[in-house]
Amino acid sequence: MTFSAAIVAGEPSGDLLAARMLRGLRARDPDVRAMGIGGPAMAREGFEAWHPMDALSVFGYVDALRQAPRLIRTWRDTRRRTLDWHPDVFVGVDAPDFNLRLEEKLRAAGIPTVHFVGPSIWAWRFERIHQIRRAVSHMLVLFPFEVDLYREQGVPVTYVGHPLAELIPARPDRAAARERLGLRSDRRVLALMPGSRESEIRLLAPRFLQAARILRLEDPDLEFVVPVVNERRRTQFEAILAQYPLPGCRVLPALPEQGAASPRADGLDTSGWPIAWHAMEAADAVLVASGTATLEAALFKRPLVISYVITPWMRRIMAWKSGQDAPSLPWVGLPNILEREFVVPELLQEAATPQALAEHTWAALTDASLAERIAQRFTALHETLSRDTPGLAAQAILEASRAHA
């Protein structure tokens, strides 16, 4: 009998994770049928979408309240379709606010549930563990330190490694990346990455651009690349760029403009890469919003400066919702969390001034010994996170389904 899986992934990072997982499932059952909510990477693996992943694209509590009617309609439709179909397993990929509620209902109805990417209860809202116990048959985690946490709380768990460690090359090829993007080899290049959400770009892009203008006073030949996830975010960023003009700034489209198959020394095919990866591989340093992109920059062995800003209203809501004024850990950036120290700077909220961002980024761009130390640390991190993620995830999903049966 063909194995069936309902899957919900709500962001580009989740789309990539789910696509790799699907590939692992298809290696074990070529006829596996998968439906739910997903993106283009999942579609390339034969996934049938009931709703596009943009249906879950919200940022934080304020945006979630604004989009609540649409989210509720999508959630109810997904629950109804999944219950009617009754697949062998449901897999929620990240998106915990949406997926954990859904998993709780589905598990109660007899459908085994797997949650891929453990919610960051180690930083915020540890009380969520009670809902996780009710909702999740098996948890798949990306980081080794999470295993003991979930195991101690009685949640079956498997460390599957981080698929980015498999997809991103162990040895970046800056020259090939610059050739793909049409960038000169004799100039410094900074990747500016103010986020993929509307609110992130609105709050961070002006600061990043002002910092970049300060940096260009130090190096008039400095070039900037800004990868964008879609045309909507490109339009938004370019409107801000018009307010803070920056010579040498190129906004990159969702796909590279030039030969996506430029030769690399290792022969790696880069044609399926998101544009942000091309930008990071080509860059000397990265100024980036906190999130998955910080881990991507680390796996590309680039010096980076992490920043994040939220509005006072959002800050109050987060504190109320989580019962915490700040995260349980002293770090917010994934590279620092994994290394358990401030390997790279984090400039958050009021500390994220253009001048401070410029000063830290200038060091990332120009300090050769710093770049070497960063590369060594992140090479070791890459090795720790590199596992057969598709195979391990697929095996755990199949075992969770069999255990329920």
SULSULDA-V285669 format. One record per pair of residues at least 12 apart in sequence whose ideal C-beta (glycine too) atoms are under 10 Angstrom apart, sorted by the first residue. I is the first residue (numbers start at 0). J is the second residue. Records with the same first field share a line. If there is no record, write none. Layout:
# SULSULDA-V285669
I->J ; J
This chain:
# SULSULDA-V285669
0->28 ; 30 ; 87
1->28 ; 29 ; 30 ; 31 ; 32 ; 87
2->24 ; 25 ; 27 ; 28 ; 30 ; 31 ; 32 ; 33 ; 86 ; 87 ; 88 ; 393 ; 396 ; 397 ; 400
3->28 ; 30 ; 31 ; 32 ; 33 ; 34 ; 84 ; 85 ; 86 ; 87 ; 88 ; 89 ; 400
4->17 ; 20 ; 21 ; 24 ; 28 ; 31 ; 32 ; 33 ; 34 ; 35 ; 46 ; 86 ; 87 ; 88 ; 89 ; 90 ; 113 ; 393 ; 396 ; 397 ; 400
5->32 ; 33 ; 34 ; 35 ; 36 ; 49 ; 77 ; 78 ; 80 ; 81 ; 82 ; 84 ; 85 ; 86 ; 87 ; 88 ; 89 ; 90 ; 91 ; 101 ; 105 ; 110 ; 112
6->18 ; 20 ; 21 ; 24 ; 33 ; 34 ; 35 ; 36 ; 37 ; 41 ; 46 ; 47 ; 48 ; 81 ; 86 ; 88 ; 89 ; 90 ; 91 ; 92 ; 98 ; 113 ; 115 ; 396
7->35 ; 36 ; 37 ; 49 ; 50 ; 52 ; 54 ; 55 ; 73 ; 74 ; 77 ; 81 ; 89 ; 90 ; 91 ; 92 ; 93 ; 94 ; 97 ; 98 ; 101 ; 102
8->20 ; 35 ; 36 ; 37 ; 38 ; 40 ; 41 ; 46 ; 48 ; 52 ; 55 ; 90 ; 91 ; 92 ; 93 ; 94 ; 98 ; 115 ; 116
9->36 ; 37 ; 38 ; 50 ; 51 ; 52 ; 53 ; 54 ; 55 ; 56 ; 57 ; 73 ; 91 ; 92 ; 93 ; 94 ; 95 ; 96 ; 97 ; 98
10->38 ; 52 ; 53 ; 55 ; 56 ; 57 ; 92 ; 93 ; 94 ; 195 ; 196 ; 228 ; 290 ; 291
11->38 ; 39 ; 40 ; 52 ; 56 ; 195 ; 228 ; 229 ; 273 ; 275 ; 291
12->38 ; 92 ; 93 ; 116 ; 162 ; 163 ; 195 ; 273 ; 290 ; 291 ; 292 ; 294 ; 295
13->36 ; 37 ; 38 ; 40 ; 41 ; 52 ; 55 ; 91 ; 92 ; 93 ; 94 ; 98 ; 115 ; 116 ; 291
14->36 ; 37 ; 38 ; 39 ; 40 ; 41 ; 42 ; 43 ; 46 ; 52 ; 92 ; 93 ; 273
15->38 ; 39 ; 40 ; 41 ; 92 ; 162 ; 163 ; 166 ; 271 ; 273 ; 291
16->40 ; 41 ; 90 ; 92 ; 93 ; 115 ; 116 ; 139 ; 141 ; 159 ; 161 ; 162 ; 163 ; 291 ; 388 ; 389 ; 392
17->33 ; 35 ; 36 ; 37 ; 38 ; 40 ; 41 ; 44 ; 46 ; 52 ; 90 ; 91 ; 92 ; 93 ; 115 ; 116 ; 162 ; 392
18->37 ; 38 ; 39 ; 40 ; 41 ; 42 ; 43 ; 44 ; 46 ; 92 ; 162 ; 271 ; 389
19->40 ; 41 ; 44 ; 115 ; 159 ; 162 ; 163 ; 165 ; 166 ; 388 ; 389 ; 390 ; 392 ; 393
20->33 ; 41 ; 44 ; 90 ; 92 ; 113 ; 115 ; 139 ; 159 ; 162 ; 388 ; 389 ; 390 ; 391 ; 392 ; 393 ; 395 ; 396
21->33 ; 37 ; 40 ; 41 ; 43 ; 44 ; 45 ; 46 ; 90 ; 389 ; 392 ; 393
22->40 ; 43 ; 44 ; 45 ; 162 ; 388 ; 389 ; 390 ; 392 ; 393
23->44 ; 159 ; 162 ; 387 ; 388 ; 389 ; 390 ; 391 ; 392 ; 393 ; 394 ; 395 ; 396 ; 397
24->44 ; 88 ; 90 ; 389 ; 390 ; 392 ; 393 ; 394 ; 396 ; 397
25->44 ; 45 ; 389 ; 393
26->389 ; 390 ; 393
27->390 ; 393 ; 394 ; 396 ; 397
28->393 ; 397
29->45
30->45
31->44 ; 45 ; 87 ; 393 ; 397
32->45 ; 46 ; 47 ; 84 ; 86 ; 87
33->45 ; 46 ; 47 ; 48 ; 86 ; 88 ; 90
34->46 ; 47 ; 48 ; 49 ; 77 ; 80 ; 81 ; 84 ; 86
35->47 ; 48 ; 49 ; 50 ; 52 ; 77 ; 80 ; 81 ; 84 ; 86 ; 89 ; 90 ; 91 ; 92 ; 101
36->48 ; 49 ; 50 ; 51 ; 52 ; 53 ; 54 ; 55 ; 73 ; 74 ; 76 ; 77 ; 91 ; 92 ; 94 ; 97 ; 98
37->49 ; 50 ; 51 ; 52 ; 92
38->51 ; 52 ; 53
39->51 ; 52 ; 253
40->52 ; 271 ; 273
41->92
43->271
49->73 ; 76 ; 77 ; 80 ; 81
50->69 ; 72 ; 73 ; 74 ; 76 ; 77 ; 80
51->73
52->92 ; 94
53->229 ; 231
54->66 ; 69 ; 70 ; 72 ; 73 ; 74 ; 76 ; 77 ; 97
55->69 ; 70 ; 73 ; 74 ; 77 ; 93 ; 94 ; 96 ; 97 ; 98
56->70 ; 94 ; 195 ; 196 ; 197
57->69 ; 70 ; 94 ; 96 ; 97 ; 196 ; 197 ; 198
58->194 ; 195 ; 196 ; 197 ; 198 ; 199 ; 309 ; 313
59->196 ; 198 ; 309 ; 310 ; 312 ; 313 ; 314 ; 316 ; 317 ; 320
60->96 ; 312 ; 313 ; 315 ; 316 ; 317 ; 319 ; 320
61->198 ; 309 ; 310 ; 312 ; 313 ; 316 ; 317
62->196 ; 197 ; 198 ; 313
63->96 ; 97 ; 316
64->316
70->96 ; 97
73->97
74->96 ; 97 ; 98 ; 100 ; 101 ; 104
75->101
77->89 ; 97 ; 98 ; 101 ; 105
78->100 ; 101 ; 104 ; 105 ; 108
81->101 ; 104 ; 105 ; 108 ; 110
82->104 ; 105 ; 108 ; 109 ; 110
84->110
85->105 ; 108 ; 109 ; 110
86->105 ; 110 ; 111 ; 400
87->110 ; 111 ; 396 ; 397 ; 399 ; 400 ; 401 ; 403 ; 404
88->105 ; 110 ; 111 ; 112 ; 113 ; 136 ; 137 ; 396 ; 397 ; 399 ; 400 ; 401 ; 403
89->101 ; 102 ; 104 ; 105 ; 106 ; 108 ; 110 ; 111 ; 112 ; 113 ; 114 ; 136 ; 396 ; 400
90->102 ; 111 ; 112 ; 113 ; 114 ; 115 ; 137 ; 139 ; 392 ; 396 ; 399
91->105 ; 112 ; 113 ; 114 ; 115 ; 116 ; 134 ; 135
92->113 ; 114 ; 115 ; 116 ; 139 ; 392
93->114 ; 115 ; 116 ; 117 ; 118 ; 141 ; 291
94->114 ; 116 ; 118
95->114 ; 116 ; 117 ; 118 ; 119 ; 120 ; 124 ; 127 ; 130 ; 131 ; 134
96->118 ; 127
98->112 ; 114 ; 115 ; 116 ; 118 ; 134 ; 135
99->112 ; 114 ; 118 ; 127 ; 130 ; 131 ; 133 ; 134 ; 135
100->130 ; 134
101->134
102->114 ; 130 ; 131 ; 133 ; 134 ; 135 ; 136
103->130 ; 131 ; 133 ; 134 ; 135
104->134
105->134 ; 136
106->133 ; 134 ; 135 ; 136 ; 403
107->133 ; 134
109->403
110->136 ; 400 ; 403
111->135 ; 136 ; 137 ; 396 ; 398 ; 399 ; 400 ; 401 ; 402 ; 403 ; 404
112->134 ; 135 ; 136 ; 137 ; 138 ; 399 ; 403
113->135 ; 136 ; 137 ; 138 ; 139 ; 155 ; 157 ; 392 ; 395 ; 396 ; 397 ; 398 ; 399 ; 400
114->131 ; 134 ; 135 ; 136 ; 137 ; 138 ; 139 ; 140 ; 154 ; 156
115->137 ; 138 ; 139 ; 140 ; 141 ; 159 ; 388 ; 392 ; 395 ; 396
116->138 ; 139 ; 140 ; 141 ; 142 ; 145 ; 159 ; 161 ; 291
117->131 ; 135 ; 138 ; 139 ; 140 ; 141 ; 142 ; 145 ; 146 ; 148 ; 149 ; 154 ; 156 ; 158
118->130 ; 131 ; 135 ; 138 ; 145
119->142 ; 145 ; 326 ; 327 ; 328 ; 331 ; 333 ; 336
120->145 ; 148 ; 149 ; 152 ; 327
121->142 ; 144 ; 145 ; 148 ; 149 ; 326 ; 327 ; 328 ; 336
122->321 ; 323 ; 325 ; 326 ; 327 ; 328 ; 330 ; 331 ; 336
123->317 ; 320 ; 321 ; 322 ; 323 ; 325 ; 326 ; 327 ; 328
124->317 ; 320 ; 321 ; 322 ; 323 ; 327
125->148 ; 152 ; 321 ; 322 ; 323 ; 327
126->321 ; 322
127->321
128->148 ; 149 ; 151 ; 152 ; 153 ; 154
129->152
131->149 ; 152 ; 153 ; 154
132->149 ; 152 ; 153 ; 154
134->154
135->149 ; 154 ; 155 ; 156 ; 399
136->154 ; 155 ; 396 ; 399 ; 400 ; 402 ; 403
137->149 ; 154 ; 155 ; 156 ; 157 ; 395 ; 396 ; 398 ; 399 ; 400 ; 402 ; 403
138->150 ; 152 ; 154 ; 155 ; 156 ; 157 ; 158 ; 395 ; 399
139->155 ; 156 ; 157 ; 158 ; 159 ; 388 ; 391 ; 392 ; 395 ; 396 ; 399
140->154 ; 156 ; 157 ; 158 ; 159 ; 160 ; 161
141->158 ; 159 ; 160 ; 161 ; 162 ; 163 ; 164 ; 294 ; 333 ; 337 ; 384 ; 386 ; 388 ; 392
142->158 ; 160 ; 161 ; 294 ; 333 ; 336 ; 337 ; 383 ; 384
143->158 ; 160 ; 161 ; 337 ; 383 ; 384 ; 386
144->158 ; 336 ; 337 ; 339
145->158
146->158
155->395 ; 398 ; 399 ; 402
156->395
157->391 ; 392 ; 394 ; 395 ; 396 ; 398 ; 399
158->384 ; 386 ; 388 ; 391 ; 395
159->386 ; 387 ; 388 ; 389 ; 390 ; 391 ; 392 ; 393 ; 394 ; 395
160->383 ; 384 ; 385 ; 386 ; 387 ; 388 ; 389 ; 390 ; 391 ; 392
161->291 ; 294 ; 298 ; 333 ; 337 ; 380 ; 381 ; 383 ; 384 ; 385 ; 386 ; 388
162->384 ; 385 ; 386 ; 387 ; 388 ; 389 ; 392
163->276 ; 291 ; 294 ; 295 ; 297 ; 298 ; 299 ; 381 ; 384 ; 385 ; 388
164->294 ; 298 ; 380 ; 381 ; 382 ; 383 ; 384 ; 385 ; 386 ; 388
165->298 ; 381 ; 384 ; 385 ; 386 ; 387 ; 388 ; 389
166->267 ; 271 ; 272 ; 276 ; 295 ; 298 ; 388
167->267 ; 272 ; 276 ; 279 ; 280 ; 294 ; 295 ; 296 ; 297 ; 298 ; 299 ; 300 ; 381 ; 384 ; 385
168->263 ; 264 ; 265 ; 267 ; 269 ; 276 ; 280 ; 298 ; 299 ; 300 ; 381
169->265 ; 298 ; 300 ; 378 ; 381 ; 382 ; 385
170->263 ; 264 ; 265 ; 267 ; 300 ; 374 ; 378 ; 381
171->263 ; 265 ; 276 ; 279 ; 280 ; 281 ; 282 ; 298 ; 299 ; 300 ; 301 ; 374
172->261 ; 262 ; 263 ; 264 ; 265 ; 267 ; 269 ; 280 ; 281
173->188 ; 279 ; 280 ; 281 ; 282 ; 283 ; 299 ; 300 ; 301
174->261 ; 263 ; 264 ; 280 ; 281
175->261 ; 262 ; 263 ; 264 ; 265 ; 267 ; 269 ; 277 ; 280 ; 281
176->188 ; 224 ; 255 ; 261 ; 263 ; 269 ; 272 ; 276 ; 277 ; 278 ; 279 ; 280 ; 281 ; 282 ; 299
177->222 ; 224 ; 261 ; 277 ; 280 ; 281 ; 282
178->257 ; 258 ; 261 ; 262 ; 263 ; 281
179->255 ; 256 ; 257 ; 258 ; 259 ; 260 ; 261 ; 262 ; 263 ; 269 ; 272 ; 277 ; 280 ; 281
180->222 ; 224 ; 226 ; 249 ; 251 ; 255 ; 256 ; 257 ; 258 ; 261 ; 274 ; 277 ; 278 ; 280 ; 281 ; 282
181->249 ; 255 ; 256 ; 257 ; 258 ; 281
182->222 ; 224 ; 249 ; 257 ; 277 ; 278 ; 281 ; 282
183->220 ; 222
184->281
185->220
186->218 ; 220 ; 221 ; 222 ; 247 ; 283
187->214 ; 217 ; 218 ; 220 ; 221 ; 222 ; 223 ; 247 ; 282 ; 283 ; 284 ; 361 ; 364 ; 365
188->221 ; 222 ; 223 ; 224 ; 247 ; 249 ; 278 ; 281 ; 282 ; 283 ; 284 ; 285 ; 364
189->207 ; 210 ; 211 ; 214 ; 215 ; 218 ; 221 ; 222 ; 223 ; 224 ; 225 ; 247 ; 248 ; 278 ; 282 ; 283 ; 284 ; 285 ; 286 ; 304 ; 360 ; 361 ; 363 ; 364
190->223 ; 224 ; 225 ; 226 ; 251 ; 275 ; 277 ; 278 ; 279 ; 280 ; 281 ; 282 ; 283 ; 284 ; 285 ; 286 ; 287 ; 292 ; 296 ; 299 ; 301 ; 303
191->203 ; 204 ; 207 ; 208 ; 210 ; 211 ; 223 ; 224 ; 225 ; 226 ; 236 ; 245 ; 248 ; 250 ; 278 ; 282 ; 285 ; 286 ; 287 ; 288 ; 360
192->207 ; 224 ; 225 ; 226 ; 227 ; 275 ; 278 ; 279 ; 282 ; 285 ; 286 ; 287 ; 288 ; 290 ; 292 ; 293 ; 295 ; 296 ; 303 ; 306
193->205 ; 206 ; 207 ; 208 ; 225 ; 227 ; 232 ; 235 ; 236 ; 239 ; 286 ; 287 ; 288 ; 292 ; 306 ; 307 ; 308
194->207 ; 228 ; 232 ; 236 ; 287 ; 288 ; 289 ; 290 ; 292 ; 306 ; 307 ; 308
195->226 ; 227 ; 228 ; 229 ; 232 ; 273 ; 275 ; 288 ; 290 ; 291 ; 292
196->228 ; 232 ; 288 ; 290
197->231 ; 232 ; 235
198->308 ; 309 ; 310 ; 313
199->232 ; 288 ; 289 ; 290 ; 307 ; 308 ; 309
200->225 ; 227 ; 232 ; 233 ; 235 ; 236 ; 238 ; 239 ; 288
201->235 ; 236 ; 239 ; 308 ; 310
202->288 ; 306 ; 307 ; 308 ; 309 ; 310 ; 313 ; 351
203->239 ; 286 ; 287 ; 288 ; 289 ; 306 ; 307 ; 308 ; 351 ; 356
204->225 ; 232 ; 235 ; 236 ; 237 ; 238 ; 239 ; 240 ; 242 ; 243 ; 288
205->239 ; 240 ; 242 ; 243 ; 308 ; 353
206->243 ; 286 ; 306 ; 308 ; 346 ; 351 ; 352 ; 353 ; 355 ; 356 ; 357
207->223 ; 225 ; 236 ; 239 ; 243 ; 245 ; 286 ; 287 ; 288 ; 304 ; 306 ; 351 ; 353 ; 356 ; 357 ; 360
208->223 ; 225 ; 236 ; 239 ; 240 ; 242 ; 243 ; 244 ; 245 ; 248 ; 353
209->243 ; 245 ; 352 ; 353 ; 354 ; 356 ; 357
210->286 ; 304 ; 306 ; 346 ; 351 ; 352 ; 353 ; 354 ; 355 ; 356 ; 357 ; 358 ; 359 ; 360 ; 361
211->223 ; 225 ; 243 ; 245 ; 246 ; 247 ; 248 ; 286 ; 353 ; 356 ; 357 ; 360
212->243 ; 244 ; 245 ; 246 ; 248 ; 353 ; 357
213->353 ; 354 ; 356 ; 357 ; 358 ; 360 ; 361
214->245 ; 284 ; 286 ; 353 ; 356 ; 357 ; 358 ; 360 ; 361 ; 364 ; 365
215->245 ; 246 ; 247 ; 248 ; 357
216->357
217->357 ; 361 ; 364 ; 365
218->247 ; 361 ; 364 ; 365
219->246 ; 247
220->246 ; 247
221->245 ; 246 ; 247 ; 248 ; 283 ; 361 ; 364
222->246 ; 247 ; 248 ; 249 ; 281 ; 282 ; 283
223->245 ; 246 ; 247 ; 248 ; 249 ; 250 ; 278 ; 282 ; 286
224->247 ; 248 ; 249 ; 250 ; 251 ; 274 ; 275 ; 277 ; 278 ; 279 ; 281 ; 282 ; 285
225->237 ; 240 ; 245 ; 248 ; 249 ; 250 ; 251 ; 274 ; 275 ; 278
226->249 ; 250 ; 251 ; 252 ; 253 ; 255 ; 273 ; 274 ; 275 ; 276 ; 277 ; 278 ; 279 ; 292
227->250 ; 251 ; 252 ; 253 ; 274 ; 275 ; 278
228->253 ; 273 ; 274 ; 275
229->252 ; 253
230->252 ; 253
232->250 ; 253
233->250 ; 251 ; 252 ; 253
234->250
236->248 ; 250
237->250
243->353
249->278
251->274 ; 275 ; 277 ; 278 ; 281
252->274
253->273 ; 274 ; 275
254->270 ; 272 ; 273 ; 274 ; 277
255->269 ; 270 ; 272 ; 273 ; 274 ; 276 ; 277 ; 278 ; 281
256->274 ; 277
257->277
258->270
259->271 ; 272 ; 274 ; 277
261->277
263->280
273->292 ; 295
275->287 ; 291 ; 292 ; 295 ; 296 ; 299
276->292 ; 295 ; 296 ; 298 ; 299
278->296 ; 299
279->292 ; 295 ; 296 ; 297 ; 298 ; 299 ; 300 ; 301 ; 303
280->295 ; 296 ; 299 ; 300 ; 301
281->299 ; 301
282->296 ; 299 ; 301 ; 302 ; 303 ; 363 ; 364
283->301 ; 302 ; 363 ; 364 ; 365 ; 370
284->296 ; 301 ; 302 ; 303 ; 304 ; 343 ; 359 ; 360 ; 361 ; 362 ; 363 ; 364 ; 365 ; 366 ; 369 ; 370 ; 373
285->297 ; 299 ; 301 ; 302 ; 303 ; 304 ; 305 ; 343 ; 360 ; 363 ; 364
286->303 ; 304 ; 305 ; 306 ; 346 ; 356 ; 357 ; 359 ; 360 ; 363 ; 364
287->301 ; 303 ; 304 ; 305 ; 306 ; 307 ; 332 ; 343
288->305 ; 306 ; 307 ; 308 ; 332
289->305 ; 306 ; 307 ; 308 ; 330 ; 331 ; 332 ; 333 ; 335 ; 345 ; 346 ; 347
290->305 ; 307 ; 331 ; 332 ; 333
291->333
292->305 ; 332 ; 333
293->305 ; 306 ; 307 ; 331 ; 332 ; 333 ; 334 ; 335 ; 336 ; 343 ; 345
294->332 ; 333 ; 334 ; 336 ; 337 ; 377 ; 380 ; 384
295->333 ; 334
296->332 ; 333 ; 334 ; 343 ; 373 ; 377
297->332 ; 333 ; 334 ; 335 ; 337 ; 338 ; 342 ; 343 ; 373 ; 374 ; 376 ; 377 ; 378 ; 380 ; 381 ; 384
298->334 ; 377 ; 378 ; 380 ; 381 ; 384 ; 385
299->374 ; 377 ; 381
300->370 ; 371 ; 373 ; 374 ; 375 ; 376 ; 377 ; 378 ; 380 ; 381
301->343 ; 363 ; 370 ; 373 ; 374 ; 377
302->342 ; 343 ; 344 ; 359 ; 360 ; 362 ; 363 ; 364 ; 365 ; 366 ; 369 ; 370 ; 371 ; 372 ; 373 ; 374 ; 377
303->332 ; 334 ; 342 ; 343 ; 344 ; 359 ; 360 ; 363 ; 373 ; 377
304->332 ; 343 ; 344 ; 345 ; 346 ; 351 ; 355 ; 356 ; 357 ; 358 ; 359 ; 360 ; 361 ; 362 ; 363 ; 364
305->330 ; 331 ; 332 ; 333 ; 334 ; 335 ; 341 ; 343 ; 344 ; 345 ; 346 ; 347 ; 351 ; 359
306->331 ; 332 ; 344 ; 345 ; 346 ; 347 ; 348 ; 350 ; 351 ; 355 ; 356 ; 359 ; 360
307->331 ; 332 ; 345 ; 346 ; 347 ; 348 ; 351
308->346 ; 347 ; 348 ; 349 ; 350 ; 351
309->347 ; 348
311->348
314->348
325->347
329->341 ; 345
330->342 ; 343 ; 345
331->345 ; 347
332->344 ; 345 ; 347
333->380
334->373 ; 376 ; 377 ; 380
337->376 ; 377 ; 380 ; 383 ; 384
338->376 ; 377 ; 379 ; 380 ; 383
340->376
342->372 ; 373 ; 376 ; 377 ; 380
343->359 ; 363 ; 369 ; 373 ; 376 ; 377
344->356 ; 358 ; 359 ; 360 ; 362 ; 363
345->359
346->358 ; 359 ; 360
